[in-house]
């Protein structure tokens, strides 16, 4: 008889489940594996074979031990990977958390000094102890502060940035002109007088003290009147444009505006047209929106409020009622040179960039768009008007800067901006977009 070991008794061999007896007298798989579990056909009906290990074999020869070792190594690798990924995550989390904590702490600390933080941009608190000018050290930049009343500090934020033009939307209410984008957004005490006219008068009055022997400076021949200086210390001859956007009731708004401009008018602070000459002064008032053009040109001898002409209509034949908003304007006639809008009644010539130029396909001007742009600029300059495009792209910053650069290179006179810092910093002149 052969001494060959029976197949069923070979260590770690595959055997049919049917060959494994369920008799308790026979050694079972659970006996070999320290009673960890019982192996029977009912518990594993889908299995055909079972792995039998011999406990007498060393672990390095036992296949089940090899499987445990592989699983342990796999878990170890996963743990190492998790540790490698978690360490930089928690480091970044700690860094950003610490930065957020510092920022929040600084905001809380600075909130206790809110009244003194902006002292350098308020009248009476000059940024230099050697100058009484609020704009000391500020270089004027030909940019227009769009919706200036939304700034954290209306007027002064634009002046501290160097903007030479600010905008205020007015709504008549009783005997005041409220300032806001809509009636619902008007805050209590937010009037044209409190936000713009009174602060400007106070600044200019401090820059231009009256001589002891002078009480009236309303005549252009007065020496003191001709030597009036403006808002900006670095360029005292630079005028500040106050763009007044009429939102409703144009006739009533016009009457209130003319009345409230009287203090500035009496001191000679308003730019005006008289006879056939334009006199540049510290403040130039320009009316836009629903402003009544027929009332503006009613006084043909002297004007100190100018119109914001429609830039896209200057190349057309004169239209006595371009907006169709007032039947009285049908009596307005073109000026002697054949133009309805010129330097005698207008200062700006503005239009919506997106509507008249159109979207910039692939982020650049097409030839047709450049031709249209140059035609409009030429039409405005031939009438002595300054060009302003509003509604220019705001984002992405590269496209915005590219549009600004093209407009300036094409001799647009003032940029309509929302980002004061981005515009006045002027790094957008670097040609990194195109």
C-alpha angles and dihedrals in degrees: 000000000000121000092219114136112247114256093238093057097051113117119255093357131147111249133170115267089230089067092060110091121221090207111123090221091068122075109259132204090255089057090055093047098046096264093295093146142335122252117209137147094252092057093050107028094158095054120094100185138025133209111241118199126197111224090203090069120089116256093249089061095043111097093206089056089052090054091050090050092051091050091049091051091049091052090048091053091049091050091051092050091050091050091050092051097042096051097064090038093058091043091055090044090053093047095050092042091053091048091050090049092051092047093049091047092051091049090052092048094046092048088071089059098044093126094054100038092078097033091117092065098049124089112262092028106080119190091235129050088216096058136053092203119109090209095050109154094008117129114213114243122194096241132124119227100226114214088358093179088071092064119108087249110020116223095000095065089056093044093049088052092049100248113160096202134050133183133220126182110212132205120184115234118171105305097340137078109228119207123221144104090256136000091257093056096051112117125213112275092013101135135146090248097051097042102038122357100051096043091047092049091049092051094046093044089056092048093048111039113185118247114248093249096046122084103156124046098166094110118086092218093065113110094220090051093055092051097054113137127210140225103286119075094201091054112019092180093060112110123219114225115220105198110201114199111203108215103175144354094025097190094052092043090050093052093049092046094052090049095049093048091060097096091053090044093052092052092049094244096131124089109235145176116232127173103330098328136088117219114204113216136169095273126041114189116207124185121212140159112039093355112152104246093188091059092046094057094038092097105061096178102056132010128177097171117067134196131248099228122211103258096200092056100049094090091055128081114284111279115199092204107031095166100030091226102125130038090205091063089069087080093058111110130201117265125257093273091056096256124117092203118043141132091288094067107010137054107175130040108201140172141167107272095209094049099046102030099027133212118324107244111216089000099288142090117263122221092256091051092050091049091051091046094050092046092055093046092050092049091053096045092049087061094046094252130138117238123232128173118197127191095044118161114285100186143082095032092224092057091044091052091047091054091048091050093050092047092052093046088052090054100255103168102216134017118225104222142175096183102067095180094048092049100043094043086064096199084130086083087077108099101231097124098055 
